[in-house]
Amino acid sequence: MKSPETESPDETGLAIKLDFAETKEGMMNKGHFLEAYIWIVILAGISFLLLVRPDLNAVRISSIVTFALVMFLTEIVSVSLPRGGGTVSVSFAVSLASIIALGPEATAWMSAIGSIRLKDLQGKIPLKIVLFNRAMLALVDGLAGMAYVAAGGKVGSFTFSRSFHALAVCAVCDAFLNVTLVALFIGLKEKKSPVYIWVSNIKQLMPNYVALAPVGLLVAIVYMAYGYIGITLFFAPLIVARYSFKRFLDMRQAYLETLRALAGALEARDEYTRGHSERVAAISTEIGKKLGLPLDKIELLEYVGFLHDVGKIGIRDSILRKPGILSAEEYAEMQKHSLFGAYIVSGISLLGAGAYWIKHHHEKYDGTGFPSNLSGTRIPIEARIISVADAYDAITSTRPYKRPMTYREALDELHRCSGAHFDPVVVSALEKAINDRVRVSPAPGVAN
Amino acid sequence: MPAELFTLALVGLLISEMFVLITLLLGPAESEVAFFGYTAFFSILGVFAELVGLGFWGRAQTFPQLFVCVVALYSLSPSQAIGAVVASRISASLVRVLLGCSTKRTIELDIALDHLGRLPGKASTDLSSTIMATLGEAKLWKGVSIQVTGAFIGYALAAGWIPWTPFTGLEVRRVTVVVCFLLVHWFLTGLDYCITYGASISRTALLFLGQLWAYGLILAVGSVFSLLITRIHLGPTALYAFLLYVALLSYALWLNLGVSETYKSTIEGLTCVIENRYRYMVGHGATVALLSAATARKLALSDKMVARVYWAAYVHDIGMLGINDELFDKETPLTYEEWLEMSRHVVEGYRLSTMIPFLSLCTAGPLYHHERYDGSGYPMGLKGRAIPLEARVVALADAYHSMIWPRPYRPARTHDEAVCEIKRLSGAWFDPGLTDVFIRVCDEFQRWGIDAFDRIYNIHNRC
């Protein structure tokens, strides 16, 4: 199960449970469809719960409460994903275990109670949303449990041959329902297409479900054989896994920050280029947003934009800082910096395809660039973006061989060269971004 | 060479043990289905154990896989257990190979390298030939042999074949097998370390005595775990669900590996590109690192320390980045001011290495590698043992490698001249205790060439 941490539309998109903790006033302008949808789900959840009361002869209340408690504890050990992706917890395993061991009706009630989080209890989330989440989970887990039974699964016992396909059906149902309900919510709220949100959610969450299904199965088996003791045995490894995952995310973040600082330090030797990479990164992300690139690409673009000139540490200062025109050999040597940068970044798996963006960030739209003479749309779009951002910052800043230009002049220059050097679409996106007064801090020495 | 004889002996032992195993299998009491079932199960478990182990340092990487072997030996019949041990060991090694293949760089540089400069991540070969190469490596079979020999001796003791140990009781017999397995593994691994790296016996003994606690832990946890399993009788359902559960755990632990691999790869890339500025520097960091780590191995230092020395040596000269480029091409001797400028690279390197958390323990390499044993070095004039160990080792390796490389102001010296020079300066510039060990390393480096050297010292895998 996942839930986002912030409200801003750029970062939700991946949600199973929702909260809008940071901005309660985000509740203000919702629109009528959304209100109606929220209340429909809440009412549906309540009526579902009332309809499917568990048979208290077959299932004890203490079991339901135990599972609910376990689910509550798994929410505490949930992990926040990077890029505002929300939180991931392993509560699906608990729901599945409860479906197998206690049955769908008990699970619906259990999920409604157990899925509550500390944040909800602390009043950080609006009450409507809290109710919405509970109702949604009760519906989702209850209906998935019914799917399990309908597909032939047995409650209270499990044999691999008979019940395995029912298990698969149940997991698929759970994922499907959960993502659908949430995608509808976000789609209505952000006025975006629910289908797009649905698809990106499913892609992100499927591995989570596939990995957790066996865990849930195991918890159910041990519970059915050994009672409460069995469940406690599984907590330790889950917590280990959670801390491992959290440590991974922290280290990943620390690594990216280190890279940033390092690249900045390497650049700061030269007063002309100090801050250049920062600005190129900022400009590139603005262009990327205007062009509607997906969020993960934009985040990557920011880091790669920061690193696009890191290859220059392999070029001698006598060439880098030469005030005059470069000779042919010097120019050839200078061209190597995109290869060097690509080489360094290609070993960084976190930055994925970013190496190619750096390699080609000096290609020209008409094919006369280096190193590979790519032209037109064969150049990766991100490389085209970095190319334009790089040129814009170079034009508007002081260099040893020329004076800076105003942004008007710079845009005119870019337009003149678009088609030959730059992609016209990217240049117009930059123009739009500038005109929208996106704050791009001027380079030192720029004249306005 | 003693190392090769030892390997041959172990591989021969393994082959004879396999014959015995086949004889046992052909006997009436064994079921083939169960044998292959358990072999398959434990090979998968071996894969996950390896993934989990990759999150640890050095020798500890094999401990989860040892744990799996302990479980197998405790809970299965002899032939099944030995099959399981062999399978898990082989699949664990293949996982390592696969991971090595997947972390190759996607973009290679075609910088004209006309001299020995080993670019890290070079030569990405295809998967099948790498697997064949791994399966053909004696190292793999040596490892298998050590484990299987331990198991055999354990069974022999437990079955009372050695007359003075008539152990009775099923649990006692099982524990005997496991204890024996671990003891033999510990001893033979130590012996292997001593013979392959040429470390002195006393130092190796010290290193391995320090690891006994880990073996004890594996014994304790493994026995308890196996006891639980043999009592509870989980069916195949639960077993396979357990496997996937372990997969989840090992995935989480393996992710952490990815970040340190990323640091390593970044440092290698940065160093390589920085070195490219100066024609005579390409491959310097990598080679000095190799020599230093080999010296550390010969000193039987812990794996953590070897890794520290390796990375401290790798980045010891990145401070050159902040120095004026013309100084490096100068063919005449440096003036005093120019020499001062050059010596700034020590502080620059220190500054850069403190910015990277991965190198936080390795900053002594860049900072102190120009210190001299008699205190006349720079920047701080430290004397004797006050100089950190990494820096003393790096000083030796740096001096040697610089000498056998051409420079703008002098041609390259031969290996013998370099060794002579180092001997002459031992005690004045270099730590005399380290010099002898280092010279042995140099001789091996000269004889075997860089690729064989890296393979034998097993540095790239473990650092």
Interface residues (C-beta under 8 A of the other chain):
Chain A: F158 T159 F160 A211 L212 P214 V215 L217 L218 I221 V222 P237 V240 A241 R242 S244 F245 R247 F248 M251 R252 A254 Y255 T258 L259 A261 L262 A265 L266 R269 G311 I313 G314 I315 R316 D317 S318 K336 L339 F340 A342 Y343 I344 V345 S346 G347 I348 S349 L350 A355 Y356 K359
Chain B: T103 R105 T106 I107 E108 L109 I111 G121 G235 P236 T237 A238 Y240 A241 F242 L244 Y245 A247 L248 L249 Y251 A252 L253 L255 N256 G258 V259 E261 T262 Y263 S265 T266 E268 G269 L270 C272 V273 I274 N276 R277 L321 G322 N324 D325 E326 R351 L352 M355 I356 P357
